[in-house]
Amino acid sequence: MLNVVLFGPPGAGKGTQSAFLVEAYGFIHLSTGDVFRANIKGATPLGTLAKSYMDQGQLVPDSVTIDMLAAELAKYPAAPGFIFDGFPRTGPQAEALDALLSGMNASVTAMLALEVPETELKARLLERGKTSGRPDDADPNVIQKRIDVYNADTAPVQHFYEAQGKYIGIPGVGSIEEITQRLKVALDTL
Ligand code: B4P
C-alpha cells in the first residue's frame, strides 16, 4: 500500500496533480483544503471556524485539522493507499499522521514535494482568483500571508521526512502533463 504526502507551497499544484495521480494509481485522495471548503459550503460549525482562518491566509488550528483528518481516514478501512494533499502542514500534524497510520499498520511511503518559485505561485493564485470564487485567492495580501505562513510553519515539515529518508523533490514548473509525468516516474521507483 503506497501512502504519499503531496507537498508544496500554496498554488504549487497539489490539488491539480492529485486528480491525475488518483486516476493513474487508484489512491484515496484526502485534501484537508477540500474538506474545509465542503464544510464552508455546507455551513457547518467546522466550516464557520475554518473560514475564519482560511480567509485570512492562516492555518486552521492543528487540533481541529488533525481530528478532521482522523475522521476522514476512518472512512476508508480498506483503502488501497492514500494521497495526502495539503496535510501535514505543521510538525504536530506530521507526527499525528505517523501515529494514525501506525494504528492502521501502515506508514507514509514518501513525500513528493512540488518545488515552485514564489513569483510563479503568486501569478497562478491570482489567475485562479479571477474565477475560483475563493476569497483566499482574490487578495494579493492574503496570498502573501499564505506564502509567509508556508515558509515559517510548513516548509520545515520537509526535514521531518528527510530525516526518515522519504523526501523526494519534484520540479513543479512546466506544463501540467510534464509535472504529472515527473511524479509518476518518482512513484514508480517506490
Ligand atoms: P489548499 O486547499 O491545500 O490549497 P492550496 O495551497 O491553495 O493549493 P494547491 O497547491 O492544491 O494548488 P492547485 O493545485 O489548486 O489550502 C487552502 C487553505 O486551507 C490553507 O491556506 C489553510 O488555511 C487551510 N488548510 C488546508 N489544509 C490545512 C492543514 N493541514 N492545516 C491547517 N490549515 C489547512 O493549483 C493552484 C493554481 O495553479 C490552479 O489554478 C492551477 O490550475 C494552477 N496550476 C497548477 N499547476 C500548474 C502548472 N504546472 N502551470 C501553471 N498553472 C498551474
py3Dmol code that shows the C-alpha trace and the ligand (Angstrom):
import py3Dmol

protein = """\
ATOM      1  CA  MET A   1       0.000   0.000   0.000  1.00  0.00           C
ATOM      2  CA  LEU A   2       1.514   3.324  -1.104  1.00  0.00           C
ATOM      3  CA  ASN A   3       0.769   6.324   1.106  1.00  0.00           C
ATOM      4  CA  VAL A   4       2.044   9.532  -0.409  1.00  0.00           C
ATOM      5  CA  VAL A   5       2.220  13.046   1.003  1.00  0.00           C
ATOM      6  CA  LEU A   6       1.967  15.544  -1.858  1.00  0.00           C
ATOM      7  CA  PHE A   7       3.688  18.650  -0.531  1.00  0.00           C
ATOM      8  CA  GLY A   8       4.394  22.175  -1.694  1.00  0.00           C
ATOM      9  CA  PRO A   9       3.535  25.824  -1.158  1.00  0.00           C
ATOM     10  CA  PRO A  10       0.079  27.299  -1.905  1.00  0.00           C
ATOM     11  CA  GLY A  11      -0.540  27.117  -5.648  1.00  0.00           C
ATOM     12  CA  ALA A  12       2.221  24.561  -6.260  1.00  0.00           C
ATOM     13  CA  GLY A  13      -0.281  22.271  -7.992  1.00  0.00           C
ATOM     14  CA  LYS A  14      -1.071  19.754  -5.241  1.00  0.00           C
ATOM     15  CA  GLY A  15      -4.792  19.651  -5.977  1.00  0.00           C
ATOM     16  CA  THR A  16      -4.233  19.742  -9.748  1.00  0.00           C
ATOM     17  CA  GLN A  17      -1.775  16.832  -9.732  1.00  0.00           C
ATOM     18  CA  SER A  18      -3.693  14.765  -7.169  1.00  0.00           C
ATOM     19  CA  ALA A  19      -6.530  14.322  -9.635  1.00  0.00           C
ATOM     20  CA  PHE A  20      -4.214  12.718 -12.221  1.00  0.00           C
ATOM     21  CA  LEU A  21      -2.468  10.504  -9.667  1.00  0.00           C
ATOM     22  CA  VAL A  22      -5.802   9.237  -8.349  1.00  0.00           C
ATOM     23  CA  GLU A  23      -6.768   8.314 -11.892  1.00  0.00           C
ATOM     24  CA  ALA A  24      -3.479   6.505 -12.553  1.00  0.00           C
ATOM     25  CA  TYR A  25      -2.901   4.735  -9.209  1.00  0.00           C
ATOM     26  CA  GLY A  26      -6.333   4.465  -7.542  1.00  0.00           C
ATOM     27  CA  PHE A  27      -5.316   6.366  -4.417  1.00  0.00           C
ATOM     28  CA  ILE A  28      -7.921   7.662  -1.996  1.00  0.00           C
ATOM     29  CA  HIS A  29      -7.439  11.437  -2.179  1.00  0.00           C
ATOM     30  CA  LEU A  30      -7.587  13.250   1.169  1.00  0.00           C
ATOM     31  CA  SER A  31      -7.341  17.044   0.768  1.00  0.00           C
ATOM     32  CA  THR A  32      -7.792  18.969   4.000  1.00  0.00           C
ATOM     33  CA  GLY A  33      -8.450  22.152   1.979  1.00  0.00           C
ATOM     34  CA  ASP A  34     -11.254  20.398   0.064  1.00  0.00           C
ATOM     35  CA  VAL A  35     -12.826  19.054   3.273  1.00  0.00           C
ATOM     36  CA  PHE A  36     -12.729  22.536   4.828  1.00  0.00           C
ATOM     37  CA  ARG A  37     -14.286  24.081   1.687  1.00  0.00           C
ATOM     38  CA  ALA A  38     -17.042  21.430   1.662  1.00  0.00           C
ATOM     39  CA  ASN A  39     -17.804  22.313   5.289  1.00  0.00           C
ATOM     40  CA  ILE A  40     -17.864  26.020   4.462  1.00  0.00           C
ATOM     41  CA  LYS A  41     -20.313  25.310   1.624  1.00  0.00           C
ATOM     42  CA  GLY A  42     -22.477  23.201   3.952  1.00  0.00           C
ATOM     43  CA  ALA A  43     -22.399  25.952   6.612  1.00  0.00           C
ATOM     44  CA  THR A  44     -21.334  23.506   9.337  1.00  0.00           C
ATOM     45  CA  PRO A  45     -19.740  24.719  12.616  1.00  0.00           C
ATOM     46  CA  LEU A  46     -16.389  23.323  11.372  1.00  0.00           C
ATOM     47  CA  GLY A  47     -16.831  25.324   8.147  1.00  0.00           C
ATOM     48  CA  THR A  48     -17.533  28.544  10.040  1.00  0.00           C
ATOM     49  CA  LEU A  49     -14.430  28.019  12.157  1.00  0.00           C
ATOM     50  CA  ALA A  50     -12.197  27.070   9.211  1.00  0.00           C
ATOM     51  CA  LYS A  51     -13.382  30.032   7.130  1.00  0.00           C
ATOM     52  CA  SER A  52     -12.308  32.499   9.811  1.00  0.00           C
ATOM     53  CA  TYR A  53      -8.714  31.260   9.388  1.00  0.00           C
ATOM     54  CA  MET A  54      -8.649  30.492   5.664  1.00  0.00           C
ATOM     55  CA  ASP A  55      -9.950  33.915   4.591  1.00  0.00           C
ATOM     56  CA  GLN A  56      -7.004  35.492   6.464  1.00  0.00           C
ATOM     57  CA  GLY A  57      -4.433  33.145   4.907  1.00  0.00           C
ATOM     58  CA  GLN A  58      -3.836  31.461   8.292  1.00  0.00           C
ATOM     59  CA  LEU A  59      -3.666  27.767   9.057  1.00  0.00           C
ATOM     60  CA  VAL A  60      -6.668  26.186  10.745  1.00  0.00           C
ATOM     61  CA  PRO A  61      -5.544  25.105  14.270  1.00  0.00           C
ATOM     62  CA  ASP A  62      -3.797  21.728  14.496  1.00  0.00           C
ATOM     63  CA  SER A  63      -6.271  20.136  16.940  1.00  0.00           C
ATOM     64  CA  VAL A  64      -9.211  20.801  14.605  1.00  0.00           C
ATOM     65  CA  THR A  65      -7.348  19.721  11.464  1.00  0.00           C
ATOM     66  CA  ILE A  66      -5.933  16.541  12.981  1.00  0.00           C
ATOM     67  CA  ASP A  67      -9.327  15.428  14.349  1.00  0.00           C
ATOM     68  CA  MET A  68     -10.885  16.057  10.957  1.00  0.00           C
ATOM     69  CA  LEU A  69      -8.180  14.096   9.126  1.00  0.00           C
ATOM     70  CA  ALA A  70      -8.576  11.206  11.588  1.00  0.00           C
ATOM     71  CA  ALA A  71     -12.314  11.123  10.895  1.00  0.00           C
ATOM     72  CA  GLU A  72     -11.686  11.136   7.128  1.00  0.00           C
ATOM     73  CA  LEU A  73      -9.129   8.312   7.371  1.00  0.00           C
ATOM     74  CA  ALA A  74     -11.552   6.193   9.405  1.00  0.00           C
ATOM     75  CA  LYS A  75     -13.996   6.244   6.473  1.00  0.00           C
ATOM     76  CA  TYR A  76     -11.606   4.063   4.406  1.00  0.00           C
ATOM     77  CA  PRO A  77     -10.561   0.990   6.437  1.00  0.00           C
ATOM     78  CA  ALA A  78      -9.736  -0.988   3.288  1.00  0.00           C
ATOM     79  CA  ALA A  79      -8.095   1.767   1.221  1.00  0.00           C
ATOM     80  CA  PRO A  80      -5.587   0.720  -1.453  1.00  0.00           C
ATOM     81  CA  GLY A  81      -3.417   3.700  -0.441  1.00  0.00           C
ATOM     82  CA  PHE A  82      -3.797   7.402   0.249  1.00  0.00           C
ATOM     83  CA  ILE A  83      -2.599  10.617  -1.299  1.00  0.00           C
ATOM     84  CA  PHE A  84      -2.471  13.317   1.366  1.00  0.00           C
ATOM     85  CA  ASP A  85      -2.913  16.735  -0.272  1.00  0.00           C
ATOM     86  CA  GLY A  86      -2.286  19.744   1.958  1.00  0.00           C
ATOM     87  CA  PHE A  87      -1.650  17.630   5.057  1.00  0.00           C
ATOM     88  CA  PRO A  88       0.593  17.640   7.075  1.00  0.00           C
ATOM     89  CA  ARG A  89       1.300  21.365   7.170  1.00  0.00           C
ATOM     90  CA  THR A  90       2.971  21.535  10.613  1.00  0.00           C
ATOM     91  CA  GLY A  91       5.279  19.353  12.729  1.00  0.00           C
ATOM     92  CA  PRO A  92       2.464  18.221  15.061  1.00  0.00           C
ATOM     93  CA  GLN A  93       0.361  17.249  12.025  1.00  0.00           C
ATOM     94  CA  ALA A  94       3.261  15.173  10.641  1.00  0.00           C
ATOM     95  CA  GLU A  95       3.619  13.359  13.962  1.00  0.00           C
ATOM     96  CA  ALA A  96      -0.142  12.803  14.151  1.00  0.00           C
ATOM     97  CA  LEU A  97      -0.185  11.326  10.645  1.00  0.00           C
ATOM     98  CA  ASP A  98       2.550   8.835  11.550  1.00  0.00           C
ATOM     99  CA  ALA A  99       0.579   7.799  14.662  1.00  0.00           C
ATOM    100  CA  LEU A 100      -2.722   7.488  12.792  1.00  0.00           C
ATOM    101  CA  LEU A 101      -1.211   5.369  10.022  1.00  0.00           C
ATOM    102  CA  SER A 102       0.678   3.243  12.511  1.00  0.00           C
ATOM    103  CA  GLY A 103      -2.708   2.444  14.100  1.00  0.00           C
ATOM    104  CA  MET A 104      -3.694   1.055  10.691  1.00  0.00           C
ATOM    105  CA  ASN A 105      -0.445  -0.952  10.381  1.00  0.00           C
ATOM    106  CA  ALA A 106       0.645   1.474   7.664  1.00  0.00           C
ATOM    107  CA  SER A 107       3.108   4.328   7.187  1.00  0.00           C
ATOM    108  CA  VAL A 108       3.943   7.213   4.867  1.00  0.00           C
ATOM    109  CA  THR A 109       5.857   5.767   1.910  1.00  0.00           C
ATOM    110  CA  ALA A 110       7.214   9.076   0.594  1.00  0.00           C
ATOM    111  CA  MET A 111       6.765  12.821   0.488  1.00  0.00           C
ATOM    112  CA  LEU A 112       6.682  14.151  -3.079  1.00  0.00           C
ATOM    113  CA  ALA A 113       7.351  17.889  -2.895  1.00  0.00           C
ATOM    114  CA  LEU A 114       6.474  20.233  -5.759  1.00  0.00           C
ATOM    115  CA  GLU A 115       9.136  22.940  -5.925  1.00  0.00           C
ATOM    116  CA  VAL A 116       7.881  26.220  -7.435  1.00  0.00           C
ATOM    117  CA  PRO A 117       9.340  29.743  -7.102  1.00  0.00           C
ATOM    118  CA  GLU A 118       7.300  32.373  -5.260  1.00  0.00           C
ATOM    119  CA  THR A 119       6.698  34.651  -8.279  1.00  0.00           C
ATOM    120  CA  GLU A 120       5.106  31.727 -10.165  1.00  0.00           C
ATOM    121  CA  LEU A 121       2.946  30.806  -7.136  1.00  0.00           C
ATOM    122  CA  LYS A 122       1.569  34.333  -6.855  1.00  0.00           C
ATOM    123  CA  ALA A 123       0.797  34.519 -10.568  1.00  0.00           C
ATOM    124  CA  ARG A 124      -1.048  31.163 -10.509  1.00  0.00           C
ATOM    125  CA  LEU A 125      -3.117  32.002  -7.434  1.00  0.00           C
ATOM    126  CA  LEU A 126      -4.086  35.450  -8.689  1.00  0.00           C
ATOM    127  CA  GLU A 127      -5.101  33.893 -12.016  1.00  0.00           C
ATOM    128  CA  ARG A 128      -7.217  31.255 -10.258  1.00  0.00           C
ATOM    129  CA  GLY A 129      -8.726  34.006  -8.077  1.00  0.00           C
ATOM    130  CA  LYS A 130     -10.346  35.551 -11.170  1.00  0.00           C
ATOM    131  CA  THR A 131     -12.679  32.561 -11.493  1.00  0.00           C
ATOM    132  CA  SER A 132     -12.469  30.329  -8.390  1.00  0.00           C
ATOM    133  CA  GLY A 133     -14.624  32.393  -6.046  1.00  0.00           C
ATOM    134  CA  ARG A 134     -12.070  31.556  -3.332  1.00  0.00           C
ATOM    135  CA  PRO A 135     -11.606  34.601  -1.078  1.00  0.00           C
ATOM    136  CA  ASP A 136      -8.068  33.411  -0.229  1.00  0.00           C
ATOM    137  CA  ASP A 137      -7.054  33.699  -3.914  1.00  0.00           C
ATOM    138  CA  ALA A 138      -8.628  37.115  -4.556  1.00  0.00           C
ATOM    139  CA  ASP A 139      -6.444  39.345  -2.389  1.00  0.00           C
ATOM    140  CA  PRO A 140      -2.667  39.684  -3.011  1.00  0.00           C
ATOM    141  CA  ASN A 141      -2.150  40.401   0.707  1.00  0.00           C
ATOM    142  CA  VAL A 142      -3.825  37.127   1.691  1.00  0.00           C
ATOM    143  CA  ILE A 143      -1.783  35.238  -0.917  1.00  0.00           C
ATOM    144  CA  GLN A 144       1.404  36.760   0.526  1.00  0.00           C
ATOM    145  CA  LYS A 145       0.262  35.783   4.034  1.00  0.00           C
ATOM    146  CA  ARG A 146      -0.314  32.170   2.909  1.00  0.00           C
ATOM    147  CA  ILE A 147       3.183  32.040   1.403  1.00  0.00           C
ATOM    148  CA  ASP A 148       4.706  33.572   4.566  1.00  0.00           C
ATOM    149  CA  VAL A 149       2.868  31.049   6.767  1.00  0.00           C
ATOM    150  CA  TYR A 150       4.075  28.258   4.485  1.00  0.00           C
ATOM    151  CA  ASN A 151       7.701  29.411   4.779  1.00  0.00           C
ATOM    152  CA  ALA A 152       7.506  29.762   8.577  1.00  0.00           C
ATOM    153  CA  ASP A 153       5.359  26.788   9.616  1.00  0.00           C
ATOM    154  CA  THR A 154       5.030  24.317   6.752  1.00  0.00           C
ATOM    155  CA  ALA A 155       8.364  24.281   4.866  1.00  0.00           C
ATOM    156  CA  PRO A 156      10.184  22.818   7.938  1.00  0.00           C
ATOM    157  CA  VAL A 157       7.979  19.692   7.680  1.00  0.00           C
ATOM    158  CA  GLN A 158      10.323  18.736   4.807  1.00  0.00           C
ATOM    159  CA  HIS A 159      13.026  17.953   7.406  1.00  0.00           C
ATOM    160  CA  PHE A 160      10.715  15.508   9.227  1.00  0.00           C
ATOM    161  CA  TYR A 161      10.536  13.350   6.100  1.00  0.00           C
ATOM    162  CA  GLU A 162      14.176  13.948   5.065  1.00  0.00           C
ATOM    163  CA  ALA A 163      15.201  12.503   8.437  1.00  0.00           C
ATOM    164  CA  GLN A 164      13.238   9.357   7.542  1.00  0.00           C
ATOM    165  CA  GLY A 165      14.777   9.215   4.030  1.00  0.00           C
ATOM    166  CA  LYS A 166      11.352   9.799   2.471  1.00  0.00           C
ATOM    167  CA  TYR A 167      11.692  13.243   0.845  1.00  0.00           C
ATOM    168  CA  ILE A 168      11.614  13.483  -2.967  1.00  0.00           C
ATOM    169  CA  GLY A 169      11.765  16.949  -4.581  1.00  0.00           C
ATOM    170  CA  ILE A 170       9.985  17.381  -7.915  1.00  0.00           C
ATOM    171  CA  PRO A 171      10.464  20.473 -10.121  1.00  0.00           C
ATOM    172  CA  GLY A 172       6.950  21.973 -10.246  1.00  0.00           C
ATOM    173  CA  VAL A 173       7.327  24.406 -13.160  1.00  0.00           C
ATOM    174  CA  GLY A 174       6.355  23.251 -16.649  1.00  0.00           C
ATOM    175  CA  SER A 175       3.165  22.000 -18.247  1.00  0.00           C
ATOM    176  CA  ILE A 176       0.704  20.135 -16.021  1.00  0.00           C
ATOM    177  CA  GLU A 177       1.323  16.968 -18.108  1.00  0.00           C
ATOM    178  CA  GLU A 178       5.110  17.247 -17.721  1.00  0.00           C
ATOM    179  CA  ILE A 179       4.801  17.526 -13.959  1.00  0.00           C
ATOM    180  CA  THR A 180       2.394  14.561 -13.782  1.00  0.00           C
ATOM    181  CA  GLN A 181       4.996  12.553 -15.688  1.00  0.00           C
ATOM    182  CA  ARG A 182       7.754  13.546 -13.233  1.00  0.00           C
ATOM    183  CA  LEU A 183       5.552  12.479 -10.318  1.00  0.00           C
ATOM    184  CA  LYS A 184       4.772   9.147 -11.971  1.00  0.00           C
ATOM    185  CA  VAL A 185       8.469   8.446 -12.559  1.00  0.00           C
ATOM    186  CA  ALA A 186       9.120   9.085  -8.861  1.00  0.00           C
ATOM    187  CA  LEU A 187       6.138   6.977  -7.752  1.00  0.00           C
ATOM    188  CA  ASP A 188       7.215   4.083  -9.944  1.00  0.00           C
ATOM    189  CA  THR A 189      10.522   3.855  -8.054  1.00  0.00           C
ATOM    190  CA  LEU A 190       8.741   3.345  -4.696  1.00  0.00           C
TER     191      LEU A 190
END
"""
ligand_1 = """\
53
B4P
P -5.380 24.058 -0.026
O -6.742 23.737 -0.427
O -4.476 22.931 0.325
O -4.855 24.868 -1.247
P -3.651 25.497 -1.987
O -2.468 25.516 -1.066
O -4.185 26.790 -2.483
O -3.323 24.742 -3.271
P -2.735 23.712 -4.297
O -1.252 23.554 -4.221
O -3.566 22.470 -4.168
O -2.994 24.418 -5.668
P -3.642 23.958 -7.017
O -3.274 22.618 -7.480
O -5.098 24.214 -6.883
O -5.374 25.054 1.238
C -6.239 26.176 1.381
C -6.279 26.667 2.846
O -6.914 25.667 3.683
C -4.936 26.913 3.550
O -4.413 28.205 3.273
C -5.355 26.752 5.052
O -5.998 27.913 5.550
C -6.377 25.630 5.024
N -5.749 24.303 5.263
C -5.713 23.271 4.363
N -5.057 22.208 4.892
C -4.665 22.574 6.152
C -3.915 21.931 7.182
N -3.415 20.695 7.005
N -3.692 22.608 8.336
C -4.176 23.826 8.524
N -4.871 24.515 7.586
C -5.110 23.907 6.401
O -3.026 24.980 -8.039
C -3.163 26.396 -7.959
C -3.411 27.018 -9.332
O -2.281 26.804 -10.169
C -4.602 26.429 -10.091
O -5.326 27.482 -10.667
C -3.974 25.560 -11.153
O -4.760 25.494 -12.336
C -2.673 26.260 -11.428
N -1.616 25.329 -11.835
C -1.383 24.102 -11.310
N -0.310 23.526 -11.928
C 0.129 24.440 -12.849
C 1.192 24.438 -13.813
N 2.013 23.403 -13.945
N 1.367 25.532 -14.580
C 0.540 26.596 -14.462
N -0.508 26.662 -13.584
C -0.709 25.592 -12.799
"""
view = py3Dmol.view(width=600, height=400)
view.addModel(protein, "pdb")
view.setStyle({"model": 0}, {"cartoon": {"style": "trace"}})
view.addModel(ligand_1, "xyz")
view.setStyle({"model": 1}, {"stick": {}})
view.zoomTo()
view.show()
